[in-house]
Amino acid sequence: MFEWTEEQRMIRDTVRQFVESEIAPRRDDFEFGDTPPYDVLRKLYRTFGLDVMAREQFKRRLDRAEGGGGGNLLGGDDEVADPHARANTIAMPMIPIIELCRHSPGMVTALGVSVGLTAAAIMSKGTRAQQERWALDLLTLEKIGAWAITEPNSGSDAFGSMMSTARRDGDEYVLNGSKTFITNGPFADTVVFICKLDEGNPPAERKILHFVLDRGMPGFEQSKPLRKMGLHSSPTGQLFLTDVRVGRDRLLGETEEVSGGGREDAKATFSIERSGVAAMALGMIERCLELCVDYAKERVQFGQPIGEFQLVQEKLARMEVARLNVENLLFRYIEKLSHGRQPTLAEASAMKLYSSHAAVEVTLEAVQLFGGNGYMSEYQVEQLARDAKVLEIYAGTNEIQMTHIAKDLLRR
């Protein structure tokens, strides 16, 4: 795959019209008014039938599982044998990500964590009863999900620094601990809570378990949204658990063996998330380049449009190179998946490393090209520059990406 098909471009244009009519005019509400994004995201789902598609795909997944078939809910329909058809299935979910990121990257984060990470954890580890109880409502956006792994003292070493615990008490577990920087945390209806099983053994030897929590459970507290540099349309908060009692029905898989897995499961999750960063970066880069080209034509200094100056032309040229590179990385990812090949952790890390760096570089250059105007919040490049920075931090810092790439090279 080296370019979007005609069908994909038509879908892109339709989604772009929705974003520009329903989201762009309300930018101040989402950026500065503390307006949660969920109602407009649900409207997006209803408008394009994404909720109906999710429900149908969910049913097919369960039917295949009953018949002994496998399948990856997030990677397209496995029964589609033709690589071109599979490529289209994989590419279609990327289009709303790119288009949303042209105006509101935070909405992609909120959507991705709920429909992606949280639902994916339940679909990959949960029993059929657990999938029906929690996952379908997340996949259709009827409920909002959060995936809780990061803690106040942890960062890149998420498991080594993890202090949250589960303790057996008869047929139940008692959960304690806190989480921070949790996307959708303040408003989540369903939370996948990751912690260590405390059997009196040293923390480093403890098994990793996944539990599903519901809003309002006794001892479970969700903070108000935290203030942050960017992604204002993505609510972020803290979670506090004090002696929260849960039954085995809330342990994903309903056995400690299935619920465990820890680092390897997280690596698989992060690979999906890191690949998605490229789609986010592409939307931001496209929008900045578009704004900069228009501004370079209209802004006059020293008696001529600034686009006539060679240094400004160089900035625009470098932005276009970055756009092409990130787009090609995304096309390569789609092509690999369409042929049944998952990217390695190193490949996903390289994709995330380059695209996030390119997004930060382009958005900052856009601010520079706009000059004083670019530093003012009424101009969109100011928002995109703030939003882009987090791409170098979440889903694993870029320093961690370099480590994964280098270790993979040294192992070959």
N, C-alpha and C positions, 0 to 999 in steps of 0.2 A: 504494500500500500504506500503510495507516494503523494496522494492528494485526496481530498474529500470527494465522494461521489456526488452526482447531481441530486440524488435523494437526500443525502446527508446535508448538502448545502441548503436544500429547501427546508429541512427541519431546523437547521441553524438559523435561517432567516426568520422562521416563525417564532422560535424561542427568543430570538433577539427582540422581536417586536413586543413580546410579552414583557421582557425585562425592561425595555425602554419605556413602556406605558405603565407598568404596575410597580416597578421598583425604583427606577431612576428618579422619577418625580418626588419620591418619598425618601430620598437619600438623607436629608437632615433628620427625619424621624428616626431612622435606623442608626445613623452616625452619632447624633447628639441628643436624641429624645428617649433613649433607653427603651425603644419599642422592640419587643421580641419578634423574631422573623418568622415564627411558625405559621401564622395565618396565611401570609402571602406564599409561603412554600407549599402549604396545602392547596392553595388556589392553583399554583403551578401544576401540582400533581393532578388535580381534577381537570384542569384545562386540557392537558395533553394525555389524559387517560393513564397516567403512570401508576395510579393506585390500582386500577383494574388490571394492568399488566403485572404488577407485583403480586396481586392476589392469584392470578392464573399461574404465574411462574412458581409461586409457593406451592400450589396444589400439585403441579407437575413434579416438583422436587419430592414431595411426600409420596406421590404415587410411584415414582422411580425407586425410592428407598424401600417401599413395601415390596416391590417386585425384585428387589435385590440389586437394582441399578444404583450407580453413584450419582455424581453430578455436583457441580459447583454453582450455587445460587448466584454468586457474584460474577462468575466468569462466562455467563451466557448459557444457552441451552446446549448441553452436551450431545443431544441427539442430532444436532445439526452437523452433518458430515462435511459439507462443502466449505472449504476455507474462506471463500468469498462471503458466503452467507454468515459464517461465524464472525468474520471481521466486521461486518455490518452490525451484528448483534452487540459486539464488544464496543464498537465505536460510538453507537448511539448514546449510551449513558455519559460519554465524555462531553458531548455537545452542550448539555445544560451546565456542566461544570465550567466550561470555557466561557459561556455567555454570561453566567452569573458573576464570574470573576472580573468581567469588564466593568462592573459597577459595584458589586457587593461581595467580595471574596469571603467575608465572614459567614455569609449564608451557606456557602459550600462547605465550610468547616462544620457548621451546625448540622447540616443535612448529612454530610458524610459520616460523622460520628454516630448519628442516630440510625440511619438506614444501613450504613456500612459497618463500622466497627462493632457496634452493640448488637445489631441483628446478626452479623456474621458470627460472632462468638456463640450466640445461642443456637444458630443453625449448625455450626460445626461441632459443638460439644453437647448440645441439649438432646434430651429424649424427644420423641414425637409429641408427647403431652406438653413438654416445656416449650417446644417450638410453636405449637398451637396456642398455648397460653400467653406467650409474650412476643414471639418473633413477627407474626403476621401483622399485629397492630403497629409495630415499628416500621415494617417494610412499606406499609400504606400511609404512614405519617399520622395515623389516628392517635398514636401516642409517641412521645419523644423519649429517646434513649441517651444514656451516657455510659461511657466505658472508663472505669475508674482504676487507673494504675499508678499515676504520679502522686508522690507524697511530699510534704514540706522539706524533708531532708534528702530527697532523692532527685535525680535528674537523668543523666545518661546511664547511671548504674541503678536502674529502676528496681531490680530484684535484690541486689546486694544491700541496698539501703532500705528495703521495705520493712516497716515495723507493724503494719496492720496484721491482726491475727484472727484466726478462728480456733476456738477451743471446743472439743467435744463435751457434751453434757447430756448423757443418756442418748436418746434418739435425736437430739437436737444439737445445734452448734450455737455458740455465743460469739458474736463478732464485735471487735473493738478496733478503733484506729481512725485515721483521718486521711483525706485525699485533697489535693489542691490542683489548680489549673485544669479543672475538669470542664470540658466543653459540654454545654447544656446542663451543667450541674444544678444551677438554680431552679430550673423548670422541668427537669427530667421526670417522667412518670415511671420509667424503668431504668435500673442501673445495674450493670455488670460490675460487681465489686471483686477485685483481685486481692488476695491476701495469703498469708502463710499459716499452715496448720501447726499450732503450738502443742507439741506433745512433751514439753519439758526439755526438748533437745536444743542445741545451739541454733540461732537464726539461720546460719548458712546452710544447715542441713534440713531445713523445713520444706515440706512439700507445698507447692503453689496450688491454691484452689480458687475456683470461680463461683460466685454466688449471684443470684438475681434478687434485687431488692425493689420494692415498690415505694413510691412516695407516701409519706405519712405513717410508716411503720414505727412502732414505739422505739425510741432511742436513736432514730435516724433523722439527722438534721441536715438541711440543705441551706447554704448561705445565700445572701443576696449577690447579684452580679458584681464581680471585681472590676475595678477600673484598670484599663490597660492601654498600651500604646496604639494598637491598631485592632482590626477585626472587631469593630464595635458592634456589628450586627450579629456577632456570635457570642451569646452569653456564656461567661466563664465563671466558675465558682468553686467553693470548697464543700466537702462532705465530711460529716462527723458522725461516728458510730460509737455509741456507748451501750454496751451489753445488749446488742440487738440479737434477739433469739430467732433462729430460723430452723425449719425442718429440712429433711433431706430432699424434699421436693424442690427446694431452692438451690441445691447444689447442682451445677450443670453436669448433666449426665447421670446424676443421682448416685454416682460412685466416686470415690476419691481418685481412683485410677483414671477415669475418663476426664474428670475435672482438672486433674493435674496436667503437667506438660511444660508449664512455665516458659522458659527462655525460647524453646523451639517454636512454640505456638506464637509467642510474641514476635519472633522473627518473621513468621509467615504473615502476621497481621501488619507489621511494619512494612513489609515488601509491597503489600497492596496500597498502603497509605503513601509510601514514598513514590510509587508510580503515579498516584493521583496528583502529587505536587506538580508534576510537569504540565498537566492540564490546567491547573490553577495558574501557574506561571504564564502559560501561553495566553490566557485571557487577559491578564494584567499587562503583558508586553504588547499585545495587539492594541489594547485601548490606549496605552501611553503613546505608542507610535502614531496612531490615528490622531490623537489630540495634538501631538507635537508637529505633525505635518501641517495640519490646519493652522496652528499658531504661527509656524514659520512662514506661511504664505500671507497671513494677515498682519502680523506684528511688524511695524515699520520703525527702523532706527537708522540714523545717518542717511536718511533720504531713500531707503530701499527696504524691501522685506528682508527680515533676518535670514530667511532661507537662501538668500543670495550669498551669504558669507560662508567661506569654506569650512570654518570650524563648526558651524551649525550643520552643514551638510555631512560632515564626518560623524557627528552625533547621530543623525538620522540613519546613516549607512550602517553604523554599528548596531543600532536598534534592530534594523531589518535583518542583519546577520544573526543576531540573537533569536529573533522570531523564527527564522528558518530552521535554526539548529534545534530549538525546543520542539517545534512542530515535527521535525524529522524524528526526534527521539520518541515522540508520542506515536507516530506512525509505525516505527519499528516495534514498539511495545504491542500495539494492536496486531501487527502482522505475526509476531511470535505467538501470541495467545491464540490467534486464529488457526495456527498449525499445531495447537496442543502443547506448546512449550512455555512453561512458566519461566519468568526471568529469575536468575539467581539473585541472592541477596546483594552480591557485589554489583550486578547490573542495575538493580533497583536503586542501590545507593548512588551509583554514578549518575543515574537519571535525575535523582533528587538533588544531588550536589550541584550539577551543572545548571539545571533549570532554576533552582532557587537563587543561585548566585547571579544568573542572567537577569532574573526578575528584579532583584535588588539594584543591580547596576543600571538597568534601563529606567526604572522608576526614579532613581536619584538623578540620572542625567536629564530626565524629563523635567524635574523640579528646577534643575540648573538652566535648562533651555528657556523655561518660563520666567526665570529670574525672580524678582520680588513677588510677582503674581503666583509663582509656583509654590511659594512658602505660605500662602494664604489658604485657609481651609475652604474658601468658596470655589477654589479651583480643584478639580478632581485629582490632578496629579499629586497633590499634597496627601490626600487620603490613600492613594495607591502606593505611595512610597512608604507610608506607615504600615500598611497592610502587608506589603511584600516582605518586610524584614522577618516576620515570624516563619516564613518558609525556610529560612536558614537555621531555625531553632527547633520547631516541632517535628514529630516523626523521626527524632534523632538529630542531634546537632550536625552541622556540616563537618565538624572535626571527627565525629563518630563515623560519618560516611567515608571519609578518607581512610580511616582505620580499617573498615570492612573491605574497601577496594584493595588496599595494599596487602592485607592478610590473604585475600583470595589470590592475588598475583603471586605471592610468595609460596602458597601451597601448591600451585600448579606444577 
